[in-house]
Amino acid sequence: MEPLLVLTNVPDEALAAKLAHVLIESGAAACVNVLAGCRSIYRWQGALETAHEVPLLIKTTAEQYSRVESLIRAHHPYDVPEVIAVPITHGLPAWLDWLARETGTHE
């Protein structure tokens, strides 16, 4: 089992809550933290942009990553949503076991 932390941002709290529920109810993720809104400043298609976004921290596994990515893309309004996966290299063994059970990923 390879645990992952997937990061994404969505444009509002309603979509953040909806996406979190979809990810958990489908078994693609074990936990989603919906963080306080933030201001993102970035360049898009040659223009400097500023947007209010809501960050999500999604706990899942490498085995479930493609489902997580597909669900984000299916519900996200952006043409190119930010989806970044970071490996979790260490963690409390009991928590990692819980993650594996909740995502249907067993060693």
N, C-alpha and C positions, 0 to 999 in steps of 0.2 A: 504494500500500500504506500503510495506516494502522496502525502498531504500537500495541498496547495492553498495559498491565499490569493484569491482573484479580486482585483480592484477594478471598479468601474464608477462612472459618474452619470447621473441622470438629471434631467432639467428641473424636476420638482419632487416634492415629498409624496404626492399621490402615486406617481410612477414608481418611486423608490419602494413604497409599501407593497404595491402590486407585484413588482418584480421579485421582491424578497419572498412573498407568499408563494409565487409560482415556483421559485427555485427550491424552497423547502418542501412544498406539497408534492413536487415531482420526484423528490429524492435526489435531485442533482447536487444539492448542497445540504450540509448539516446545520449551518448557522449563517445568518446574514446580519451584520451590523449596519444599521442605517444611521449615518453620522449627521451632525448638524450641517446645514448648508454652508457653502463656501463660494468664493468668487474665483473663477478660473480666467486666466488671461493667456491667450494663445494666438498663434498665427494659423489662419485657415484660408486656403486659396488666395494667398498673397496679402490678406488683410489682417490687421490686428483686431482680435475679437475679445470681448469681455462677456462672461455669462455667469449667472447664478446657477450652481449645480449642487446636487446632493450626492456625496460619496457613499459607496457601498463597499463593505469588506465581506467577501464571500468565502466561507471555509468549505473546501471540497477536496477532491482527490484528482490525481492525474487521469484516472480511469473515467471520471465524470466530467472532465474539462470540456470535451466537445459538446456535451449536453448543456453545460452552463453557457458556453459561448453561443450556441444556437438559440437558447432561451433569451439571452440578452439581446441578440440581434433581432429576434422576432418581436420583442416588445419595445425596443429602443427607437426613438424618432430620428436619431442622427444617422447620416449616411455612413460615417465611420466612427462608431462608438469606441471609446477607450476601453480595452479589455486587456489587462495585464495580469499574468499569473506569476507568482513568486513561490518557489518551493519553501515548505516548512521543514527545516532540517532537524529541528529539535522540538520537543514538546513533552508535557506531562503524559506518561504512558496511558493513564486512564482516560485522558481527554482524547488522545489519538485513537484509542480503542473505540470510544464513543463516536468519533468522526467516521471511522470505518463502518460501524454498525449502521449509522444513520444514512450513509450513502450507498449501502449495500456492497461495500468493498471489504473483502476479507483476505487476510494473508494466507 
